[in-house]
Amino acid sequence: MKTDMTLDVTTGCFEAKVDPKTTYTPAYLKLTSAGSEIGIQATDEQLEEIAYAIQLHLNRGRVHEFPDQQMILNAELHTAVEERIA
């Protein structure tokens, strides 16, 4: 089933909530703003993918704000890899 929906949460109150899965239903991601609501039934893996996509978006913005941060992250990763090899 394909459905396209948009919920503008940039103004007014916003709430995001995940109701955990039960025996009979998957987890339910609920996004509410100004009296409108979108609900997404998803597996834990799908919720992780949503969270990962959001985290990637937020990290991209931070790297552009602090250009040296990417160099620091790369150096930390390189150090961690070398320590595991040793």
N, C-alpha and C positions, 0 to 999 in steps of 0.2 A: 504494500500500500504506500503510495507516494502522496505526501501532504507538505505543502509549503506554508509556513507561518512566520510571522514576525511579531516580536514583542519588544517595543521600545522601552527599555528600562533606564534610559539616561535622565529621565525627569521623575520626580516624585519618589515615593518609597519603593524599595526593592527588597525582595527576600528570596533566597535560594535555600532549598531544603531537600534532603534525601531521606525518604522513608525506606527503611531496610526491607529486604525481601522477606517474604513469609513462605510458608509451605506451598501456598497456592498462587502467589504473585511475585513477579520479579521486583527488584528495587525500583523506586519511583522518584525521579528527579523533578522537583516542582519549582518553577520560576514564576514569581508573582510580582506584579507591578501595577499600581493604580487600578486595582480591581480586576485586572486581567490575569489569566494564569495559563501557563503551558506546562504540561506534564509529559515526561518521557519515561517509559518503562524500559529498563536496561539491565543487562547483566553487570556484574562487578567489573569484568574486563572492559565492557563498553564504557562504563563510568570512568575507569582508569584512562581510557583513550581520550575521553572528553577532557579530563583533568590535565592530561599531558599536552593536549593541543592548547589549552588555556595557558599552561605554564610556559610553553614555547613562545607564545605571543607576548607574555609579560617579560620574559627574559630577553627577547629581541629588543624591546623598548629600552630596557635597562642597559644593554650593551651599547646602544646608540647614545645614551645619555653619558655613559662613562666609557670612552673608547679603550682606555687602558685595561678595563676590566676583562676583556676577552683575552688579552695577553696574560693577565694574572691567572685566569681560569686554565689556560693552556699550560702554563708553567706548573700549576698545581697538579694537573692531570699527568703531565710528563713525570713529575717527581713521584707520584703515586705508582705509576707503571714501573718506574725504575726500582722502587722499594719492593714491589711484588716480585720482580725478576731476581733481585739479590737474595 
